[in-house]
Amino acid sequence: MPQAVWRGSLSFGLVNIPVKVYSATSPKDIRFREIQGETGRRIRHRRTVEPDENAASSRPPSPQDEGTIRSGNGSDEASSAAETAPPRGVQGLEVPHAEVVKGYEVAPDRYVTLSAEELAGIAPEQTHSIEIEEFVDLAEIDPVFFERSYYVTPQPGTGGERPYWLLRQAMERAGKVGIARFVLRTKEYLTAIRPQSHVLVLETLFYADEVRDPRELRIAPPVDVPRREVEMAERFIAALSATWDPGRHEDRYRERVLELVRSKGGATEIVEAPAPSPPKVSDLMAALRASVEQAKSDRAGGARARRRRDTG
C-alpha cells in the first residue's frame, strides 16, 4: 500500500473534504553507485573548500611553513597548537556540517549567505489545507506547465466521500479544473486539480516565469506548404493513428541495463508529521448554498469597487 505524502483538507468555498495525497508516479530510472574498481567499495565524497586563487593561505601548510611557525615562537605549546588547529578555509580540508551555510550567488564567486533560521522564518506556513481559488478550463493550461502528478483521495471514516465525489463529478460536467496552492514539506506549489475516471489528480505547475518563451529560440517563420503535401501528411498521420496504451511502451535502455546486471550474476517512504484530525463533513447542501452566496457577494463587491474606481 503506498504511503500518503500529505494529509489535510481540500476545500472549495465552505466545503472541506478530508483528503490524503499520494505520488501518482514512481520513476524507475537506473541509478549507479560510484565504487572502487579493484575493491568494490563505495566511493564517498567529502565537503571541502574550493581553492582561493587570490589568497596564498588557501593551500595546505607545508612542512617548511610548520617549521617557520615553530622556530618563530620557540614554544612547544605554540607549535603543538599550530599542528593541531589548522586555519579554517584551507583548501582540501573537510568542512564540518555545522559550518556549512546556504549561499545565493549574486555575482561570479560572490554570495549572500542565509542561515537556516532566516530561511525558516520565511518558509510557507504548514496549513494542512488545499483551498481552491478559482476554476478554469483545462484546455487553457498548456501541458508544458505540468510538473508532477499526485492522486487525491478522501480520508475514510470522515464523511468526506460524498463531497469528494460531488466535486469530481461537478468539475467533470463543467469541464473545469481547480487552481489552488499546496504546501508540501517546505515549498508552496501552484496546482491544478482535475477529475480523472476514479480519482482527483493534483498537478503541480511551473510558475509563469519558469516556463521559457519559445520565441526566444528564433524559430524560422511559417512557410506556405502546398495543399497536396498537407493532405499526404494527414493520410500518414491517419495510417499511424492508434488508441493510447502506455503499456505498449517500455524503457528499452533500462531493460538492457538490467539484463546486463543479471548476466553478471546480480539480482535485480516519506514520513510526514501527524496532521490534525480532519473535521467531519456536516450539512453539505447548506455549505454549498452558503459558498455560492459568498462567491456572488464577493464578485458583486469587486464589481462595485471597480465602478467606484472608474468614476472616481
C-alpha positions in Angstrom: 0.0 0.0 0.0 1.5 3.4 -1.0 2.3 5.8 1.8 0.5 9.2 1.7 2.9 12.1 1.3 0.4 14.6 2.8 -2.8 14.7 4.8 -5.2 17.6 5.3 -8.3 19.1 3.8 -9.3 20.0 0.2 -11.7 23.0 0.4 -13.9 24.8 -2.1 -16.0 27.6 -0.6 -17.2 26.5 2.8 -16.9 22.8 2.0 -13.9 21.0 3.5 -13.0 17.5 2.4 -10.5 15.5 4.5 -8.1 14.0 2.0 -4.8 12.2 1.5 -2.3 12.9 -1.2 -0.2 10.2 -2.9 2.5 10.3 -5.5 1.0 9.3 -8.8 4.3 8.3 -10.4 7.2 6.1 -9.3 10.2 6.7 -11.6 12.3 3.7 -12.3 15.5 5.4 -13.6 18.6 3.3 -13.4 20.9 4.6 -10.6 24.5 3.7 -10.4 26.8 4.0 -7.3 30.4 5.0 -7.6 32.7 2.2 -6.4 36.4 1.5 -6.5 37.0 -1.0 -9.3 39.6 -3.1 -7.5 37.8 -3.5 -4.1 34.2 -2.9 -5.0 33.8 -0.5 -2.1 31.7 2.6 -2.2 33.2 6.0 -3.0 32.3 8.7 -0.5 32.5 12.5 -1.3 33.6 15.0 1.3 32.7 18.6 1.8 35.9 20.6 1.1 36.7 24.2 0.5 37.4 25.4 -3.1 40.9 26.8 -3.8 41.2 30.6 -3.4 43.4 31.7 -6.3 43.8 35.1 -4.8 45.0 34.0 -1.4 48.2 32.2 -0.6 46.7 30.9 2.6 44.3 28.7 0.7 47.0 26.0 0.2 47.6 23.4 3.0 50.6 24.3 5.3 53.8 22.7 4.1 56.5 21.2 6.4 58.6 24.4 5.7 55.7 26.5 6.9 55.3 24.5 10.1 59.0 24.8 10.7 58.8 28.5 10.3 55.9 28.7 12.8 57.8 26.6 15.4 61.1 28.4 15.0 59.4 31.8 15.1 57.9 31.2 18.6 60.2 28.7 20.2 57.4 27.4 22.4 56.4 23.7 22.3 52.8 24.7 23.2 52.6 27.2 20.3 54.0 24.6 17.8 51.5 22.0 19.1 48.6 24.4 18.6 49.8 25.2 15.1 49.9 21.5 14.2 46.5 20.5 15.8 44.5 23.6 14.8 45.0 24.3 11.1 43.4 27.5 9.8 39.8 27.3 8.7 39.1 27.5 5.0 42.2 25.7 4.0 41.9 24.0 0.6 41.4 20.3 0.8 40.3 20.1 4.5 36.9 18.6 5.2 34.4 21.1 6.4 32.2 20.1 9.4 28.4 20.1 8.6 27.9 22.7 11.3 30.0 25.2 9.4 28.1 24.8 6.1 25.5 27.6 5.3 23.4 28.4 2.3 24.8 30.9 -0.2 22.9 32.7 -3.0 25.2 33.7 -5.8 24.7 37.4 -6.7 27.7 37.7 -9.0 30.5 35.3 -10.0 32.1 34.0 -6.8 30.1 36.4 -4.7 27.4 35.1 -2.3 24.8 36.3 0.1 24.7 33.8 3.0 21.4 32.8 4.5 21.1 30.9 7.8 18.8 28.1 8.5 16.9 30.3 11.0 16.4 33.1 8.4 15.1 30.6 5.8 12.8 29.0 8.4 11.4 32.5 9.3 10.1 33.0 5.7 9.1 29.4 4.9 5.4 28.9 3.9 3.1 28.1 6.7 2.1 24.4 7.0 -1.6 25.0 6.7 -2.8 21.4 6.0 -5.3 22.8 3.6 -5.6 22.9 -0.2 -8.0 25.8 -0.9 -9.3 26.0 -4.5 -9.1 29.7 -5.5 -10.7 29.5 -9.0 -11.8 27.2 -11.7 -10.5 27.3 -15.3 -10.8 25.3 -18.5 -8.2 22.5 -18.6 -7.5 23.3 -22.3 -6.3 26.8 -21.2 -3.3 25.2 -19.4 -0.5 24.3 -21.8 0.9 20.9 -20.8 4.4 22.5 -20.5 3.2 23.9 -17.2 2.6 20.5 -15.7 5.5 19.4 -13.3 4.4 16.4 -11.2 1.2 14.4 -10.6 -0.4 13.3 -7.3 -3.6 11.4 -6.5 -6.0 13.0 -4.1 -8.3 10.6 -2.2 -10.9 11.1 0.6 -9.9 10.0 4.0 -12.1 7.1 5.1 -14.4 7.4 8.0 -14.6 11.2 8.0 -17.7 11.7 5.9 -15.7 13.2 3.1 -16.6 10.7 0.4 -19.8 12.3 -0.7 -18.5 15.9 -1.2 -15.4 14.4 -2.8 -17.4 12.6 -5.5 -19.7 15.6 -5.8 -16.7 17.9 -6.6 -15.2 15.4 -9.0 -18.5 15.0 -10.9 -19.2 18.7 -10.9 -15.8 19.6 -12.4 -16.1 16.9 -15.0 -19.5 18.1 -16.1 -18.4 21.7 -16.2 -15.1 20.9 -18.0 -13.2 22.8 -15.3 -10.1 22.2 -13.1 -9.5 23.9 -9.8 -6.5 26.1 -9.2 -5.1 26.0 -5.7 -1.9 26.4 -3.6 -0.4 23.5 -1.8 2.4 23.4 0.8 4.4 20.1 0.7 7.3 20.0 3.2 8.9 23.4 2.9 7.7 24.5 -0.5 4.5 26.1 -1.7 3.2 24.8 -5.1 0.8 26.2 -7.6 -1.5 23.3 -8.5 -4.3 22.3 -10.9 -6.8 19.7 -9.5 -8.6 17.8 -12.3 -11.0 14.9 -12.4 -9.9 11.6 -13.6 -12.1 8.5 -14.0 -11.8 7.2 -10.4 -9.9 9.9 -8.6 -8.9 13.6 -8.4 -5.5 14.3 -9.7 -3.4 17.2 -8.3 -0.9 18.5 -10.8 1.9 20.8 -9.5 2.5 23.6 -12.0 5.5 25.6 -13.0 5.1 29.3 -12.4 4.9 31.6 -15.4 8.4 32.9 -15.1 9.7 29.3 -15.0 8.4 28.5 -18.5 10.6 29.7 -21.3 9.1 31.6 -24.2 9.6 29.6 -27.4 10.1 32.9 -29.3 13.5 33.1 -27.6 14.5 30.2 -29.9 14.3 32.4 -33.0 12.4 29.7 -35.0 12.1 30.4 -38.7 8.7 31.9 -39.6 6.0 29.7 -41.0 6.2 28.9 -44.7 3.4 28.1 -47.2 3.0 24.4 -47.9 1.2 23.0 -50.9 -2.2 21.6 -50.0 -1.4 18.2 -51.5 1.6 17.8 -49.2 -0.6 18.6 -46.2 -3.1 16.1 -47.3 -0.4 13.5 -47.8 0.9 14.2 -44.3 -2.7 13.9 -42.9 -3.0 10.4 -44.6 0.2 9.3 -43.0 -1.0 10.5 -39.6 -4.2 8.6 -40.1 -2.4 5.5 -41.0 -0.4 5.6 -37.8 -3.2 6.7 -35.5 -3.9 4.4 -32.5 -5.5 4.4 -29.1 -3.1 5.5 -26.4 -1.9 2.5 -24.5 1.1 3.3 -22.2 1.7 -0.4 -21.5 2.9 -0.8 -25.1 5.9 1.5 -24.5 8.8 0.2 -22.4 12.1 1.7 -21.3 14.3 -0.3 -23.6 17.6 1.1 -22.2 16.6 0.2 -18.6 15.8 -3.3 -19.7 19.2 -3.7 -21.4 21.0 -2.5 -18.3 19.1 -4.9 -16.0 19.7 -7.8 -18.4 23.4 -6.9 -18.3 23.3 -6.9 -14.5 21.6 -10.3 -14.5 24.1 -11.8 -16.9 26.9 -10.8 -14.4 25.2 -12.6 -11.6 23.3 -9.8 -10.0 19.8 -9.6 -8.7 18.0 -7.2 -9.9 9.0 6.3 2.3 8.2 9.6 3.0 7.2 10.1 6.7 5.1 13.1 7.4 4.4 14.7 10.7 0.9 13.8 12.0 -1.7 16.1 10.7 -4.5 17.5 12.9 -7.7 15.4 13.0 -9.8 16.3 9.9 -13.2 17.9 10.6 -16.4 15.9 10.0 -18.4 17.0 6.9 -21.8 18.1 8.1 -24.6 19.6 6.0 -23.2 19.5 2.5 -26.0 21.3 0.8 -26.1 24.1 3.3 -22.4 24.6 2.9 -22.7 24.7 -0.9 -25.5 27.2 -0.8 -23.5 29.5 1.5 -20.4 29.1 -0.7 -22.4 30.2 -3.8 -23.9 33.2 -2.0 -20.5 34.2 -0.7 -19.0 33.9 -4.2 -21.8 36.1 -5.6 -21.3 38.6 -2.8 -17.5 38.8 -3.3 -18.0 39.2 -7.1 -20.6 41.9 -6.6 -18.4 43.7 -4.1 -15.5 43.6 -6.5 -17.6 45.0 -9.3 -18.8 47.9 -7.1 -15.3 48.7 -6.1 -14.2 48.8 -9.8 -17.1 51.1 -10.7 -16.1 53.5 -7.8 -12.5 53.5 -9.1 -13.7 54.2 -12.7 -16.0 57.0 -11.7 -13.7 58.4 -9.0 
